[in-house]
Amino acid sequence: MKLDPVSLRLFVAVMEENTIAAAAAREHLAASAVSRRLVDLEDALRVSLFTRSNKGTEPTAAAFALLNLARGVLNDLDGIASQMREYGSGVRGHVRVVANISAITQFLPADLQRFMALHPQVDVRLQEQISTAIAHSVAENAADVGILNDGHYGERVVLLPYRSDELVLVVPTGHALARRKSVRLADALAFDFVGAHPGSAINNQLTKAAAAAGLPLKLRIQVTSYDALCLMVNAGLGVGVMPRGSAALYKNALAIRTITLNEPWARRQLALCVRSEESLSSVARLLVDHLRAATPA
């Protein structure tokens, strides 16, 4: 049995776009051509990948199992093609990185700048995600390397030490807590909060800590970035919690202050996430080794 990489790529597109029409538009093909490829793939595998009705197509359990395998095969093929094609120009490969906003705003700019200066032939493709999504992306081979909050994400990924950071309370300069050097979270829970987006590690930690203190967490507004959080705090819409290194980027430009959070959970560990060290490509291994070398002893 021979599998056609084109059919596998179209199958992945259909799974990611949810409809044949959307996948066809993405791949610049007629929907009928994509549908024919799916039928040929099912015939080659001797399994039904989709149930078809007048409402469209629905993936079967076999389709979800094939998705991870197909992504791995296509990534390997892309890696072979790109490395051979790009040797003449000095570019030897690419590595797909997903990272949370804490890593992106605090550590990755300098770490990646040094890495890419040492390895200008490597193309780094970086995307921001929350930690749970990062673990999922790495486990499903949608990314080579993840950087997330240390924690438990199942047995399908391996975590390696990376960096530590510290969460602080961010308040407007005229706030009632602004003159404090440190606070407990209970001191801040009397005020409205500017929260991060739902599902973020910081929001989850605040909700958990507020429940443990027996006090409500009053989220007045939620935002999707640290710069937006600081702007909302600056506008007096509430107080917020974010990493000290990230807050430092905005302190001089805005009328905000950072206050130490006297809580054990305010000290956090960030980790590198891979499917396994053995599964890393040569360029992904280069990056992981570089990032681990940058980890303070």
Secondary structure as UniProt FT lines:
FT   HELIX           5..17
FT   HELIX           20..27
FT   HELIX           31..45
FT   STRAND          50..53
FT   TURN            54..55
FT   STRAND          56..59
FT   HELIX           61..86
FT   HELIX           87..89
FT   STRAND          93..99
FT   HELIX           101..106
FT   HELIX           108..118
FT   TURN            120..121
FT   STRAND          122..128
FT   HELIX           131..139
FT   TURN            140..141
FT   STRAND          145..149
FT   TURN            155..156
FT   STRAND          158..172
FT   TURN            173..174
FT   TURN            176..179
FT   STRAND          182..183
FT   HELIX           185..188
FT   TURN            189..190
FT   STRAND          193..195
FT   TURN            198..199
FT   HELIX           201..213
FT   STRAND          219..222
FT   HELIX           226..234
FT   TURN            235..236
FT   STRAND          239..243
FT   HELIX           244..247
FT   TURN            248..253
FT   STRAND          256..261
FT   HELIX           264..266
FT   STRAND          267..274
FT   TURN            278..279
FT   HELIX           282..293
//
